[in-house]
Amino acid sequence: MVAQEKGVAYDHIPAMPHSDEVKAINPLGLIPVMRHDDLELSESHAIARYIDTAFDGSALVPGDPKAAANVNRWVSTVNTAVDQMFMRKYVVEYAFHKDADGNVVRDVIDETIKRLPKMFAMLDAAVADGFLGGDTFTMADCFLMPILAAVQNFPEGKACMENSPNLQAYFAKLSERDSFKATAA
Ligand SMILES: N[C@@H](CCC(=O)N[C@@H](CS)C(=O)NCC(=O)O)C(=O)O
């Protein structure tokens, strides 16, 4: 989304985590990884910041230190707390944690869904001014949107979204951006 928002051309090369081509850049084998000229980079936030600062186009993190701090705070919150709960302990469990018969193993999911409403309430308040943590589109929105798209694919996430009016309006509006349409899985 960051490259799209900036109008930066890129080649998207699908690769599996822990494949040799990924490990050549990130010894941990985690995606995403990026190559630009002689720079090889891992970690989504580092990649996003590099694209934002190395290329022309409107900045996705403001120049003013206090405004930037607020955006960075929300990127970190999404990348840690929100990602842990929505992706690692919910979406990934639904998608990949199956028993021998192919049924979803629900232990982690059933613990997580008790905590989903509180996280949704925090995010619902955080987008009240139209964007995550404020009234303009920033890098924080690029980090939240893909996770919000994924969490709604499963019933409890969908229900929480339906109970979060600000977040629903936010998601509907930002889904119309070309950067989201071009990158949504
Ligand atoms: N902190 C890293 C996390 C990267 C990450 O966990 N990527 C996932 C895919 S979204 C992955 O490669 N998972 C494979 C695994 O955990 O083995 C970042 O923000 O880039």
The ligand as an ORCA input file, in Angstrom:
! r2SCAN-3c Opt
* xyz 0 1
  N       8.045     -8.221     12.392
  C       7.945     -8.809     11.073
  C       6.998     -9.986     11.103
  C       7.052    -10.771      9.816
  C       6.169    -12.004      9.836
  O       5.871    -12.561     10.913
  N       5.779    -12.447      8.647
  C       4.948    -13.632      8.530
  C       4.010    -13.489      7.343
  S       3.000    -12.079      7.536
  C       5.817    -14.839      8.274
  O       6.756    -14.765      7.501
  N       5.484    -15.954      8.949
  C       6.193    -17.201      8.812
  C       6.584    -17.782     10.138
  O       6.240    -17.200     11.190
  O       7.241    -18.810     10.141
  C       7.494     -7.742     10.051
  O       6.765     -6.819     10.447
  O       7.877     -7.823      8.868
*
